[in-house]
Amino acid sequence: MTAGRIELETGDGVLLVALARPEVRNAFDAAMYRAVTDALAGALADDAVRAVVLTGRGPAFTAGQDLREMAVIATGGAGPDAGSGFRGLLDVLGAFDKPLLAAVHGVGMGLGCSLLGHVDLVLLDEDARLKVPFAELGVPPEAASSYLLPARMGWQQASAALLASAWISAEQAVASGLALRTCPAGTVLDATMDLARTVAAHPAHATRAIKQLMLAARGPHVAEARAREEAAFAALFADPDRNPGAGLTDGLGG
């Protein structure tokens, strides 16, 4: 089933949410934010869904934020609801108390990497690459990645990713704890769906209670990190001498 910018498939208690803007490497625009948020919210309300898998269609997982749209926001050309889709997605990710998995192939750029901090089980094709290019773009981190990446990867690896904008190979992602394992090229979705079906076969009340307990421990830290990051973005975009909007290009977001 196609829903806006995404494709949905269900079976065996698993909902597959596939980002479907391959022509721009699945970059997130406002419509995609809404579609993914609605799909995840619907999964929470549907007792038949016991696990969710995120993936991307085409050659990439996701290139992150659509930089053409971000440039409009940064230069003040967007409406009053600009950014609400991004915040809505993070709200539902922070409260998502069912098992969440990701099948990553190709490139995960920006949000395509930082959202993995919210994912319970991440599998990558062996040739996948991740990057959070915030330092390169002159912007603060997003999606609570200033907390989640050090927590998941350790300070040194997170510093290389955040401060040096270094590429993260699939092997490095696994070694640092950002991902569970790599898969032979072209097999990551099948492997992730198999793992999701294993999780979904367990009693739903148990997996959901476990996820709730895990979220309770980190939830306040994620909320505080988001607030700090959003304040840093607001201060940056309010400063005409440092606002990066004019320098953003279409290269990363399609």
Backbone bond lengths (Angstrom), bond angles and torsions (degrees), N, CA, C in turn:
res aa  C-N    CA-C-N  psi(-1)  N-CA   C-N-CA  omega(-1)  CA-C   N-CA-C  phi
1 M - - - 1.467 - - 1.520 109.40 -
2 T 1.305 116.25 135.09 1.464 121.50 178.03 1.511 110.01 -100.52
3 A 1.342 116.52 133.07 1.457 121.56 179.37 1.520 108.44 -132.34
4 G 1.318 116.51 91.01 1.455 119.56 179.77 1.509 111.31 67.00
5 R 1.322 116.16 -117.84 1.462 122.08 -176.02 1.525 112.61 -89.70
6 I 1.320 119.35 6.88 1.454 121.45 -176.73 1.524 110.37 -131.80
7 E 1.329 115.19 164.71 1.459 122.11 172.24 1.514 108.26 -121.00
8 L 1.342 116.34 138.49 1.461 121.93 -176.67 1.522 109.66 -119.31
9 E 1.327 115.62 137.10 1.461 121.63 174.70 1.525 107.81 -136.33
10 T 1.324 117.01 139.96 1.462 120.74 179.62 1.527 110.15 -128.32
11 G 1.329 114.46 150.46 1.454 120.49 176.74 1.509 110.69 170.31
12 D 1.325 117.02 141.04 1.464 122.50 177.37 1.523 112.83 57.40
13 G 1.327 116.20 33.19 1.459 120.01 178.30 1.510 115.00 80.37
14 V 1.356 117.14 6.16 1.465 121.57 -176.96 1.520 109.83 -114.90
15 L 1.322 116.11 132.57 1.461 122.19 171.86 1.523 108.27 -103.52
16 L 1.323 116.38 123.20 1.463 121.96 173.76 1.519 108.25 -96.94
17 V 1.327 116.20 123.38 1.461 123.06 175.83 1.522 107.14 -111.27
18 A 1.338 116.44 109.02 1.462 121.49 -176.26 1.526 109.63 -108.55
19 L 1.320 116.61 120.51 1.465 121.53 174.72 1.522 107.73 -66.39
20 A 1.331 116.09 131.85 1.468 119.27 -169.04 1.522 112.28 -132.40
21 R 1.337 115.85 58.00 1.468 121.93 167.32 1.532 107.80 -125.94
22 P 1.321 117.90 60.14 1.468 119.22 -172.48 1.519 113.28 -61.28
23 E 1.330 117.38 -24.36 1.464 119.88 -178.63 1.529 112.00 -66.04
24 V 1.335 117.92 -20.51 1.468 122.20 175.86 1.527 109.77 -123.56
25 R 1.318 115.67 31.96 1.465 122.76 178.69 1.533 110.67 52.91
26 N 1.333 115.38 39.69 1.470 122.27 174.74 1.527 112.97 58.56
27 A 1.335 116.73 34.95 1.454 120.41 176.31 1.529 109.97 -64.77
28 F 1.312 115.69 143.28 1.458 121.91 -178.65 1.522 111.05 -81.94
29 D 1.334 116.36 119.47 1.456 120.94 165.76 1.523 107.39 -109.38
30 A 1.330 116.81 -177.30 1.468 120.42 -175.86 1.523 111.58 -58.74
31 A 1.336 116.37 -40.15 1.462 119.45 -178.61 1.524 111.61 -66.73
32 M 1.328 117.52 -37.12 1.464 119.19 179.14 1.529 110.47 -69.93
33 Y 1.321 117.50 -40.52 1.462 119.34 175.76 1.529 110.31 -54.38
34 R 1.320 116.08 -48.16 1.470 119.46 -178.84 1.519 111.16 -63.25
35 A 1.331 116.97 -41.94 1.459 120.41 -176.46 1.529 111.29 -65.36
36 V 1.329 117.32 -44.80 1.463 120.05 -179.60 1.523 110.27 -67.90
37 T 1.327 116.69 -41.97 1.468 120.41 178.47 1.516 110.72 -59.93
38 D 1.329 117.09 -45.48 1.467 120.87 179.60 1.529 111.09 -63.46
39 A 1.330 116.66 -39.35 1.459 119.99 -179.82 1.528 111.05 -64.98
40 L 1.325 116.83 -42.54 1.459 119.86 179.57 1.526 111.32 -69.08
41 A 1.326 116.72 -40.93 1.466 119.36 177.06 1.521 110.52 -62.76
42 G 1.330 116.64 -40.00 1.452 120.04 177.52 1.519 111.96 -64.08
43 A 1.336 116.31 -37.24 1.464 120.07 178.32 1.518 111.53 -64.01
44 L 1.327 116.89 -37.76 1.461 119.80 178.17 1.524 111.56 -63.76
45 A 1.324 116.35 -33.80 1.463 120.82 -176.41 1.520 113.27 -86.50
46 D 1.314 117.50 -8.23 1.466 121.65 -174.41 1.522 109.67 -104.22
47 D 1.325 117.15 110.97 1.462 120.59 -178.08 1.523 112.53 -65.04
48 A 1.334 117.09 -19.90 1.464 119.58 179.73 1.520 111.91 -74.89
49 V 1.331 117.49 -18.62 1.460 121.91 178.93 1.521 108.50 -92.57
50 R 1.330 116.37 118.98 1.461 120.85 -177.84 1.526 112.40 -115.87
51 A 1.322 116.82 -6.11 1.464 121.82 174.41 1.525 107.59 -161.26
52 V 1.330 116.09 152.99 1.466 122.23 -178.81 1.524 108.86 -129.03
53 V 1.319 115.63 138.37 1.464 122.67 176.05 1.525 108.72 -117.42
54 L 1.323 116.48 130.21 1.462 122.96 173.13 1.521 109.20 -102.10
55 T 1.324 116.79 137.51 1.458 121.21 174.21 1.523 108.61 -152.72
56 G 1.327 116.51 -178.82 1.453 121.29 177.71 1.512 110.70 -128.57
57 R 1.324 116.66 146.86 1.458 121.22 174.50 1.532 109.59 -86.75
58 G 1.318 115.60 154.75 1.452 119.48 177.25 1.515 111.90 81.07
59 P 1.337 117.52 -154.94 1.464 121.19 -169.59 1.521 115.30 -82.72
60 A 1.332 119.18 -3.24 1.466 120.76 -174.81 1.519 110.93 -137.43
61 F 1.324 114.96 155.74 1.468 120.89 169.33 1.526 107.70 -69.78
62 T 1.310 117.39 -70.47 1.457 121.64 168.58 1.524 110.03 -162.83
63 A 1.324 115.61 142.44 1.460 122.12 175.83 1.515 111.96 -84.08
64 G 1.355 117.79 7.47 1.453 120.43 177.37 1.512 112.69 85.05
65 Q 1.321 115.98 -146.24 1.451 121.85 -178.52 1.531 111.27 -65.95
66 D 1.326 115.95 136.01 1.457 121.05 172.45 1.528 107.48 -66.59
67 L 1.323 116.73 109.53 1.461 120.50 -171.46 1.520 112.97 -70.32
68 R 1.319 118.39 -22.72 1.464 118.96 173.86 1.521 110.10 -64.74
69 E 1.335 114.85 -41.83 1.456 119.01 178.59 1.524 110.84 -70.32
70 M 1.329 117.14 -38.92 1.456 120.38 179.20 1.521 111.73 -63.91
71 A 1.340 116.83 -36.74 1.464 120.18 178.68 1.522 111.15 -63.40
72 V 1.322 117.02 -38.25 1.467 120.82 177.13 1.520 110.17 -63.23
73 I 1.340 116.30 -43.22 1.460 120.52 178.55 1.520 110.28 -63.32
74 A 1.340 116.42 -47.16 1.459 121.22 -174.91 1.518 112.52 -63.93
75 T 1.324 117.18 -30.94 1.464 120.39 -178.16 1.519 112.94 -96.02
76 G 1.329 116.16 11.00 1.465 120.59 173.52 1.504 114.84 81.02
77 G 1.324 118.49 14.66 1.456 120.24 -177.91 1.504 114.91 -92.10
78 A 1.337 117.18 -1.69 1.471 120.52 -178.08 1.522 110.47 -93.47
79 G 1.308 116.23 168.12 1.449 121.78 -179.65 1.513 112.37 -78.58
80 P 1.348 116.71 -179.83 1.465 121.33 -175.88 1.531 113.51 -66.55
81 D 1.336 117.41 -20.07 1.466 120.36 -179.97 1.516 113.14 -92.22
82 A 1.335 117.03 7.65 1.459 120.19 -179.69 1.524 109.79 -57.06
83 G 1.301 115.99 132.38 1.458 120.64 179.49 1.507 113.86 90.82
84 S 1.336 117.81 -10.34 1.463 119.51 -176.99 1.527 111.08 -67.93
85 G 1.333 117.79 -32.62 1.450 120.36 178.67 1.518 112.07 -64.33
86 F 1.320 116.13 -43.23 1.466 121.40 177.11 1.518 110.32 -61.64
87 R 1.325 117.23 -47.20 1.467 120.21 -179.98 1.522 111.31 -64.71
88 G 1.327 117.08 -37.89 1.458 120.10 178.60 1.514 111.94 -63.82
89 L 1.336 117.29 -39.92 1.455 120.38 177.73 1.523 110.37 -63.62
90 L 1.329 117.11 -43.93 1.464 119.26 179.58 1.521 111.47 -65.61
91 D 1.319 117.31 -34.50 1.469 120.19 177.13 1.527 110.50 -60.49
92 V 1.322 116.70 -46.81 1.464 118.93 -176.83 1.534 110.50 -72.89
93 L 1.323 118.26 -33.52 1.468 120.06 175.65 1.522 110.90 -64.02
94 G 1.333 116.79 -41.11 1.454 120.48 -179.07 1.512 113.09 -66.11
95 A 1.334 116.44 -26.57 1.464 121.20 -178.59 1.516 112.41 -104.08
96 F 1.325 118.35 6.84 1.463 120.87 -172.10 1.519 109.70 -77.78
97 D 1.324 115.89 101.50 1.468 120.05 -172.69 1.526 113.33 -102.17
98 K 1.319 116.93 25.64 1.456 122.09 167.70 1.529 108.08 -113.64
99 P 1.327 117.68 156.64 1.467 119.50 -179.89 1.532 111.98 -57.80
100 L 1.332 115.39 131.90 1.456 122.33 -177.67 1.523 108.63 -124.86
101 L 1.322 115.40 125.74 1.458 121.75 -177.92 1.532 108.97 -122.04
102 A 1.327 116.46 159.69 1.464 121.27 175.64 1.510 109.86 -135.83
103 A 1.333 115.33 135.34 1.466 123.47 173.64 1.522 106.56 -108.53
104 V 1.318 116.62 107.62 1.465 122.29 -170.98 1.527 109.90 -108.75
105 H 1.331 115.09 128.29 1.458 120.95 175.21 1.515 108.07 -136.20
106 G 1.307 116.26 162.41 1.462 119.44 178.64 1.518 110.87 63.49
107 V 1.326 115.69 -127.66 1.462 121.87 -175.38 1.522 110.61 -109.08
108 G 1.330 115.30 136.03 1.455 122.32 166.81 1.517 107.30 -118.12
109 M 1.331 116.77 104.02 1.458 122.29 -172.57 1.521 109.95 -111.46
110 G 1.329 118.00 139.79 1.454 120.83 176.23 1.517 110.88 59.18
111 L 1.336 116.25 -117.77 1.451 120.44 178.25 1.521 111.28 -59.92
112 G 1.327 117.47 -25.99 1.453 121.18 176.62 1.512 112.85 -64.29
113 C 1.317 117.20 -17.44 1.460 122.35 172.93 1.531 110.71 -104.77
114 S 1.330 117.30 -47.04 1.465 119.38 -173.22 1.520 112.74 -65.89
115 L 1.336 118.39 -31.08 1.471 118.35 179.53 1.523 111.54 -68.68
116 L 1.347 117.63 -18.23 1.463 119.83 179.81 1.519 111.66 -65.57
117 G 1.323 116.98 -20.96 1.456 119.69 174.52 1.509 113.13 -64.62
118 H 1.339 116.89 -19.41 1.464 121.83 178.74 1.529 112.16 -94.13
119 V 1.333 117.26 -4.37 1.466 122.36 -173.21 1.519 109.29 -95.85
120 D 1.332 116.35 139.35 1.461 120.91 -176.33 1.524 112.43 -75.69
121 L 1.317 117.40 -42.48 1.455 122.14 -175.78 1.526 108.49 -135.47
122 V 1.331 115.87 117.25 1.465 121.81 -177.22 1.517 108.70 -115.85
123 L 1.322 116.58 124.49 1.466 122.66 172.77 1.523 108.00 -116.20
124 L 1.338 116.27 143.99 1.457 120.99 -177.90 1.518 110.81 -129.88
125 D 1.339 115.40 142.13 1.456 119.18 164.65 1.526 108.07 -58.29
126 E 1.313 116.71 146.92 1.460 120.26 -174.55 1.528 113.21 -63.05
127 D 1.331 117.56 -20.67 1.460 120.00 178.92 1.526 112.87 -103.62
128 A 1.329 118.01 11.46 1.468 120.97 177.60 1.527 110.19 -69.64
129 R 1.345 115.30 152.97 1.464 120.90 177.54 1.522 108.91 -137.00
130 L 1.331 115.34 145.49 1.455 121.79 -178.91 1.529 109.60 -124.32
131 K 1.341 115.20 152.06 1.460 118.78 177.32 1.519 109.96 -159.77
132 V 1.343 115.51 137.84 1.466 121.11 171.20 1.531 107.14 -115.43
133 P 1.333 117.65 96.27 1.462 120.94 -169.29 1.528 114.18 -88.87
134 F 1.340 116.85 33.64 1.461 119.20 -174.03 1.526 111.94 -63.16
135 A 1.334 117.33 -42.50 1.461 119.32 179.46 1.527 110.81 -62.10
136 E 1.335 116.67 -41.79 1.464 120.52 177.63 1.518 111.74 -59.82
137 L 1.328 116.47 -40.15 1.461 121.15 -176.84 1.522 112.76 -82.79
138 G 1.333 116.77 -9.83 1.457 120.02 179.80 1.513 113.54 76.55
139 V 1.342 116.60 32.73 1.465 120.61 -178.99 1.525 109.63 -128.68
140 P 1.340 117.57 159.85 1.469 120.70 176.76 1.523 110.85 -72.30
141 P 1.335 116.88 168.46 1.464 120.28 174.12 1.527 111.17 -65.79
142 E 1.327 115.51 168.45 1.459 121.83 -178.22 1.524 109.35 -133.95
143 A 1.328 115.00 170.35 1.472 122.40 169.29 1.521 112.70 58.57
144 A 1.354 116.22 30.86 1.470 122.23 -178.27 1.517 112.34 63.38
145 S 1.340 117.50 20.56 1.464 119.82 -178.38 1.525 112.16 -68.48
146 S 1.332 118.03 -20.79 1.466 119.56 175.91 1.524 111.14 -66.11
147 Y 1.328 117.35 -22.30 1.470 121.88 172.99 1.525 111.80 -99.96
148 L 1.334 116.89 -47.74 1.460 120.49 -170.86 1.524 113.20 -68.76
149 L 1.330 118.17 -39.05 1.462 118.30 -178.54 1.530 111.96 -66.86
150 P 1.342 120.46 -47.08 1.466 118.01 174.03 1.525 112.98 -60.56
151 A 1.347 116.76 -36.57 1.460 119.35 179.77 1.523 111.93 -66.17
152 R 1.324 116.77 -37.27 1.456 120.81 -177.79 1.530 112.17 -84.66
153 M 1.322 117.38 -40.10 1.457 121.63 -168.89 1.517 114.11 -103.23
154 G 1.332 118.25 -16.31 1.450 120.99 -169.55 1.522 110.36 90.47
155 W 1.325 115.91 157.41 1.469 121.11 -171.93 1.523 112.54 -63.32
156 Q 1.339 117.96 -43.79 1.457 120.56 -175.57 1.528 111.91 -65.39
157 Q 1.323 116.92 -49.42 1.456 119.64 -178.65 1.532 110.68 -66.18
158 A 1.325 117.18 -39.17 1.466 119.64 177.93 1.522 111.30 -66.02
159 S 1.319 117.02 -36.39 1.466 120.22 178.07 1.522 111.27 -65.48
160 A 1.330 116.65 -39.94 1.468 119.61 176.77 1.520 110.15 -62.09
161 A 1.336 116.16 -40.33 1.464 119.63 -179.55 1.520 111.57 -70.63
162 L 1.328 117.33 -45.71 1.466 120.87 -172.50 1.527 113.20 -84.41
163 L 1.329 117.32 -41.93 1.464 120.20 -174.74 1.523 112.60 -88.30
164 A 1.321 117.37 -36.11 1.464 121.15 -179.43 1.518 112.77 -97.26
165 S 1.339 117.38 -4.38 1.475 121.65 -175.70 1.528 110.57 50.98
166 A 1.330 116.15 39.67 1.462 120.88 -177.05 1.525 110.79 -77.52
167 W 1.322 115.46 144.24 1.459 120.36 172.42 1.518 109.77 -65.98
168 I 1.320 116.06 144.28 1.461 122.95 176.66 1.526 107.11 -113.42
169 S 1.311 116.68 117.05 1.463 119.68 177.52 1.529 109.02 -75.52
170 A 1.324 115.53 164.87 1.459 119.43 177.09 1.522 110.37 -59.47
171 E 1.325 116.55 -42.32 1.467 120.69 179.48 1.527 110.72 -62.01
172 Q 1.330 117.67 -42.55 1.464 121.08 178.79 1.525 111.12 -65.90
173 A 1.317 117.11 -37.50 1.459 120.33 179.45 1.521 110.83 -61.70
174 V 1.329 116.65 -40.99 1.464 120.30 178.55 1.526 110.51 -69.95
175 A 1.327 117.34 -45.63 1.465 120.84 -177.64 1.522 111.85 -61.85
176 S 1.332 117.02 -32.77 1.471 121.05 -177.67 1.524 112.69 -84.62
177 G 1.326 118.20 -14.38 1.454 120.61 -178.78 1.510 114.95 98.50
178 L 1.341 117.41 1.25 1.459 119.63 178.01 1.523 111.29 -73.21
179 A 1.330 117.14 -26.76 1.464 121.91 -179.12 1.520 109.65 -132.96
180 L 1.331 115.25 160.95 1.458 121.07 -178.40 1.517 112.20 -82.27
181 R 1.345 116.66 -49.93 1.459 119.63 -178.66 1.524 110.17 -162.79
182 T 1.331 114.54 164.69 1.455 120.85 174.14 1.521 108.76 -99.59
183 C 1.322 114.77 162.12 1.462 122.28 179.80 1.527 108.25 -131.29
184 P 1.332 117.64 151.88 1.467 118.85 174.31 1.530 110.53 -54.25
185 A 1.311 115.82 144.35 1.463 120.97 -175.57 1.525 111.14 -50.96
186 G 1.327 115.55 131.67 1.449 121.61 177.69 1.515 115.23 88.17
187 T 1.342 117.84 -0.22 1.470 120.22 -175.53 1.517 113.62 -114.23
188 V 1.332 118.37 0.06 1.464 119.28 -169.38 1.518 112.64 -65.19
189 L 1.316 118.58 -36.88 1.464 119.06 -178.40 1.516 110.86 -66.91
190 D 1.321 117.54 -43.99 1.459 120.02 178.83 1.527 110.68 -61.06
191 A 1.327 117.04 -43.00 1.462 120.36 -179.31 1.521 111.42 -65.58
192 T 1.329 116.03 -39.23 1.464 119.71 -179.70 1.519 110.99 -69.08
193 M 1.320 116.95 -40.41 1.464 119.76 177.46 1.525 111.04 -63.81
194 D 1.326 117.78 -38.54 1.461 120.67 176.51 1.531 110.55 -61.29
195 L 1.325 116.44 -44.78 1.464 120.40 178.98 1.528 110.72 -64.56
196 A 1.335 116.40 -41.00 1.468 120.21 179.03 1.525 110.94 -62.51
197 R 1.320 116.95 -39.71 1.468 119.42 178.48 1.527 111.23 -66.48
198 T 1.320 117.17 -34.39 1.467 120.08 175.17 1.528 110.40 -62.57
199 V 1.334 116.37 -46.56 1.462 120.91 178.76 1.524 110.41 -62.93
200 A 1.333 116.39 -43.96 1.463 121.03 -176.49 1.521 112.59 -67.08
201 A 1.324 117.21 -21.14 1.460 120.24 179.97 1.524 112.59 -75.94
202 H 1.328 117.41 -16.25 1.457 120.49 178.09 1.532 109.86 -77.82
203 P 1.340 118.29 159.83 1.469 120.19 179.43 1.533 111.11 -55.51
204 A 1.324 116.42 126.53 1.463 120.87 -174.87 1.518 112.12 -62.90
205 H 1.344 116.80 -34.54 1.463 117.85 -179.77 1.519 111.22 -65.16
206 A 1.341 116.98 -29.94 1.461 120.54 -179.83 1.521 111.27 -75.03
207 T 1.337 117.07 -49.56 1.464 118.72 -178.07 1.526 110.84 -64.59
208 R 1.320 116.66 -35.78 1.467 118.43 -179.74 1.531 110.95 -70.72
209 A 1.332 117.10 -39.56 1.464 119.42 177.81 1.522 111.17 -64.45
210 I 1.334 116.29 -40.58 1.465 119.81 177.83 1.527 110.36 -61.51
211 K 1.329 116.75 -46.29 1.468 119.99 -179.91 1.530 110.78 -62.70
212 Q 1.314 118.30 -39.54 1.461 121.23 178.21 1.521 111.33 -61.40
213 L 1.326 116.86 -42.00 1.460 120.35 179.00 1.527 111.04 -66.35
214 M 1.318 117.09 -38.24 1.459 120.40 177.75 1.531 110.94 -65.56
215 L 1.337 116.24 -42.87 1.458 120.08 179.68 1.524 112.03 -65.59
216 A 1.333 116.62 -35.72 1.472 120.06 -177.51 1.520 111.23 -60.12
217 A 1.322 117.10 -33.66 1.460 120.46 -177.86 1.524 112.23 -72.28
218 R 1.336 116.91 -35.76 1.468 118.62 -174.81 1.522 113.36 -103.90
219 G 1.336 117.38 -13.62 1.462 120.48 -173.41 1.519 114.63 -52.47
220 P 1.350 118.99 -50.04 1.474 118.94 -179.58 1.522 112.55 -60.79
221 H 1.324 117.46 -37.00 1.471 120.32 179.91 1.526 110.95 -66.52
222 V 1.333 116.91 -39.61 1.458 120.73 178.59 1.526 110.46 -65.37
223 A 1.330 116.52 -44.40 1.468 120.25 179.75 1.524 111.32 -61.83
224 E 1.316 116.75 -42.12 1.466 120.09 -180.00 1.529 110.84 -67.12
225 A 1.333 117.09 -40.02 1.465 119.93 178.50 1.518 111.14 -64.17
226 R 1.328 116.70 -42.46 1.463 119.94 177.36 1.519 111.11 -59.30
227 A 1.325 116.88 -44.38 1.464 120.05 -179.08 1.526 110.89 -62.02
228 R 1.319 117.07 -42.65 1.470 119.92 178.92 1.526 111.06 -64.32
229 E 1.336 116.49 -43.07 1.472 120.14 -179.39 1.523 111.04 -64.89
230 E 1.326 117.34 -42.36 1.468 120.00 -179.50 1.524 110.98 -65.68
231 A 1.332 116.89 -36.40 1.466 119.75 176.46 1.527 110.49 -65.78
232 A 1.320 116.59 -38.81 1.466 120.05 178.68 1.522 111.06 -65.81
233 F 1.360 117.14 -40.45 1.466 120.26 175.88 1.521 110.85 -61.97
234 A 1.320 116.67 -45.64 1.464 120.22 -178.13 1.519 110.99 -60.57
235 A 1.324 117.03 -42.92 1.458 120.78 179.96 1.527 110.82 -65.50
236 L 1.327 116.49 -39.44 1.460 120.42 -179.34 1.527 110.95 -65.23
237 F 1.323 117.06 -48.98 1.456 120.31 -176.09 1.523 112.66 -71.94
238 A 1.333 116.87 -18.54 1.461 120.06 176.87 1.526 112.46 -81.82
239 D 1.315 116.77 -11.04 1.463 121.83 -177.33 1.531 109.09 -99.87
240 P 1.330 118.87 108.80 1.467 120.05 -176.41 1.524 113.73 -63.27
241 D 1.336 117.27 -21.84 1.460 119.80 -179.66 1.529 112.76 -80.72
242 R 1.337 115.99 -19.18 1.473 119.01 -176.83 1.524 113.20 -119.72
243 N 1.318 118.09 -6.93 1.461 120.90 -177.96 1.530 109.34 -58.38
244 P 1.340 117.22 120.60 1.465 119.40 -175.42 1.525 113.84 -83.67
245 G 1.331 118.18 0.70 1.460 120.24 -172.37 1.506 114.38 -55.33
246 A 1.332 116.90 -41.97 1.461 120.00 -177.06 1.522 112.17 -67.79
247 G 1.346 116.79 -21.89 1.444 119.29 -177.81 1.516 114.43 -92.60
248 L 1.309 116.07 -6.70 1.468 118.49 -179.24 1.519 109.80 -72.65
249 T 1.307 115.21 141.78 1.469 120.70 178.48 1.505 109.46 -124.26
250 D 1.310 115.05 177.78 1.464 120.26 179.30 1.529 112.34 -84.37
251 G 1.313 118.60 -1.42 1.447 120.30 -169.01 1.518 115.08 -59.87
252 L 1.339 116.95 -39.60 1.454 119.12 -177.12 1.501 111.37 -91.49
253 G 1.312 118.66 -36.20 1.446 120.31 -175.74 1.502 113.38 -94.71
254 G 1.295 118.82 7.87 1.475 121.85 177.30 1.482 111.82 97.08
